[in-house]
């Protein structure tokens, strides 16, 4: 079971979706510049780097937006030296 997302995680999720959305026009721009100007032009790798930046931002922000699992109550599920759980 996971905790619900708090406001910071919701903002990170919205930002991840925005970055993923912005990656699409950057990729389209890369393909267009690649086809019209070729790989030798300085704009082509710059637009590809922009698309990669948005993709990486989306991945990191999504990872930050995931809710954390619920921790067990204090004293429950502790492992003894033999590897068995200890109930207190």
Rosetta silent file (secondary structure, phi, psi, omega in degrees, C-alpha in Angstrom):
SEQUENCE: XXXXXXXXXXXXXXXXXXXXXXXXXXXXXXXXXXXXXXXXXXXXXXXXXXXXXXXXXXXXXXXXXXXXXXXXXXXXXXXXXXXXXXXX
SCORE:     score description
SCORE:     0.000 S_00000001
   1 L     0.000  141.622 -178.936    0.000    0.000    0.000 S_00000001
   2 E  -115.577  154.256  174.858    1.229    3.475   -0.832 S_00000001
   3 L   -72.223  156.571  173.580    0.597    6.857    0.727 S_00000001
   4 L   -71.507  156.657  178.554   -1.387    9.386   -1.318 S_00000001
   5 L   -69.306  135.597  173.384    0.593   12.007   -3.235 S_00000001
   6 L   -89.788  178.282 -170.681    1.156   15.242   -1.343 S_00000001
   7 H   -61.522  -37.592  179.001    1.121   18.644   -3.055 S_00000001
   8 H   -65.205  -38.450  178.495    4.827   18.626   -3.933 S_00000001
   9 H   -71.201  -32.965  176.507    4.502   15.237   -5.618 S_00000001
  10 H   -67.552  -38.974  176.839    1.429   16.418   -7.531 S_00000001
  11 H   -65.673  -40.741  177.945    3.364   19.441   -8.787 S_00000001
  12 H   -63.947  -38.907  178.116    6.249   17.165   -9.813 S_00000001
  13 H   -65.754  -43.236  177.670    3.824   14.896  -11.692 S_00000001
  14 H   -63.337  -39.131  177.877    2.273   17.856  -13.514 S_00000001
  15 H   -67.445  -36.953  177.296    5.750   19.113  -14.392 S_00000001
  16 H   -63.997  -42.059  177.470    6.735   15.658  -15.658 S_00000001
  17 H   -64.691  -40.213  177.484    3.700   15.583  -17.916 S_00000001
  18 H   -62.927  -43.400  179.335    4.527   19.082  -19.183 S_00000001
  19 H   -65.300  -39.803  177.551    8.130   18.070  -19.933 S_00000001
  20 H   -64.101  -38.473  177.415    6.971   14.929  -21.724 S_00000001
  21 H   -66.317  -41.552 -178.589    4.577   17.057  -23.780 S_00000001
  22 H   -71.278  -19.765  176.863    7.321   19.596  -24.611 S_00000001
  23 H   -67.883  -31.537 -177.876    9.617   16.797  -25.752 S_00000001
  24 H   -64.144  -49.250  176.129    7.279   16.054  -28.672 S_00000001
  25 H   -65.128  -31.159  178.120    7.636   19.448  -30.449 S_00000001
  26 H   -66.415  -39.888  176.568   11.380   19.345  -29.787 S_00000001
  27 H   -67.323  -40.021  177.298   11.599   15.945  -31.496 S_00000001
  28 H   -63.862  -40.818  176.279    9.466   17.186  -34.375 S_00000001
  29 H   -63.815  -38.229  177.356   11.717   20.232  -34.684 S_00000001
  30 H   -61.943  -46.645 -179.119   14.779   18.000  -34.671 S_00000001
  31 H   -63.706  -41.097 -179.740   13.409   15.866  -37.507 S_00000001
  32 H   -64.732  -46.961 -179.950   12.423   18.950  -39.491 S_00000001
  33 H   -66.601  -36.844  178.335   15.817   20.666  -39.078 S_00000001
  34 H   -61.987  -42.698 -178.466   17.602   17.382  -39.804 S_00000001
  35 H   -73.276  -34.109 -176.657   15.687   16.962  -43.065 S_00000001
  36 H   -88.022  -39.118 -174.701   16.053   20.592  -44.188 S_00000001
  37 H  -109.579  -20.588 -179.590   19.555   21.509  -43.012 S_00000001
  38 L    89.692  174.802 -177.881   21.264   18.164  -42.369 S_00000001
  39 L   -77.869  -13.984 -178.872   23.375   16.944  -39.477 S_00000001
  40 L   -76.758  -17.586 -179.175   26.191   19.388  -40.204 S_00000001
  41 L   -75.669  146.583 -176.675   24.197   22.404  -39.074 S_00000001
  42 H   -72.267  -20.495  178.778   24.711   23.530  -35.470 S_00000001
  43 H   -71.178  -30.799 -174.022   20.951   23.723  -34.818 S_00000001
  44 H   -62.256  -54.204  178.862   20.385   20.004  -35.366 S_00000001
  45 H   -69.074  -25.586  177.929   22.282   18.622  -32.353 S_00000001
  46 H   -66.407  -42.248  179.098   21.077   21.547  -30.232 S_00000001
  47 H   -69.894  -35.566  175.464   17.442   20.665  -30.835 S_00000001
  48 H   -64.843  -38.757  176.926   18.188   16.992  -30.173 S_00000001
  49 H   -65.323  -35.204  176.494   19.847   17.985  -26.892 S_00000001
  50 H   -64.562  -43.273  178.060   16.733   19.994  -26.025 S_00000001
  51 H   -63.870  -41.103  178.362   14.534   16.953  -26.663 S_00000001
  52 H   -65.686  -38.304  177.634   16.838   14.781  -24.536 S_00000001
  53 H   -60.595  -48.393  179.167   16.766   17.393  -21.766 S_00000001
  54 H   -62.729  -37.831  178.346   12.961   17.400  -21.690 S_00000001
  55 H   -65.513  -43.361  178.796   12.915   13.594  -21.697 S_00000001
  56 H   -67.717  -39.220  176.557   15.344   13.336  -18.806 S_00000001
  57 H   -61.610  -41.701  179.349   13.478   16.008  -16.853 S_00000001
  58 H   -62.227  -41.782  179.610   10.237   14.099  -17.368 S_00000001
  59 H   -64.820  -45.069 -179.131   11.836   10.900  -16.068 S_00000001
  60 H   -67.497  -43.203  179.950   13.355   12.512  -12.979 S_00000001
  61 H   -66.598  -35.621  176.400   10.214   14.461  -12.126 S_00000001
  62 H   -65.486  -41.667  178.361    8.079   11.353  -12.519 S_00000001
  63 H   -62.534  -36.479  178.335   10.392    9.430  -10.170 S_00000001
  64 H   -71.229  -25.863 -175.655   10.098   12.263   -7.650 S_00000001
  65 H   -83.898  -11.285 -177.806    6.303   12.256   -7.932 S_00000001
  66 L   -70.869  131.754  179.971    5.834    8.608   -7.007 S_00000001
  67 L   -68.911  148.831 -179.125    4.358    8.209   -3.512 S_00000001
  68 L   -80.091  150.918  176.574    6.453    6.422   -0.943 S_00000001
  69 E   -69.663  155.993  178.515    5.359    3.061    0.488 S_00000001
  70 L   -72.906  130.343  179.303    3.821    2.992    3.933 S_00000001
  71 L   -79.679  148.335  176.727    6.418    2.138    6.554 S_00000001
  72 L   -67.757  157.016  178.831    5.654   -0.604    9.065 S_00000001
  73 L   -62.655  154.057 -177.044    4.780    0.477   12.588 S_00000001
  74 L   -61.782  128.562  178.904    7.692    0.911   14.942 S_00000001
  75 L    93.122  -10.050  178.163    8.821   -2.440   16.328 S_00000001
  76 L   -95.254  140.339  174.045    7.017   -4.548   13.727 S_00000001
  77 L    74.864   21.165  176.626    8.908   -6.634   11.232 S_00000001
  78 E   -75.928  140.386 -179.641   12.354   -6.351   12.796 S_00000001
  79 E   -92.890  135.240  174.418   14.739   -9.096   11.754 S_00000001
  80 L   -85.025  178.700 -179.977   16.649  -11.027   14.365 S_00000001
  81 L   -66.041  -27.075 -179.672   20.156  -12.333   13.792 S_00000001
  82 L   -80.881  -10.861  178.511   18.756  -15.710   12.704 S_00000001
  83 L    97.573    0.119  178.228   16.659  -14.055    9.997 S_00000001
  84 L   -92.897  153.890  179.065   13.242  -14.628   11.566 S_00000001
  85 E   -76.400  147.609 -179.295   10.910  -11.765   12.357 S_00000001
  86 E  -112.243  127.244  176.346   10.634  -10.668   15.929 S_00000001
  87 L   -98.052  131.457 -179.718    7.262   -9.636   17.363 S_00000001
  88 L  -113.888    0.000    0.000    7.335   -7.122   20.194 S_00000001
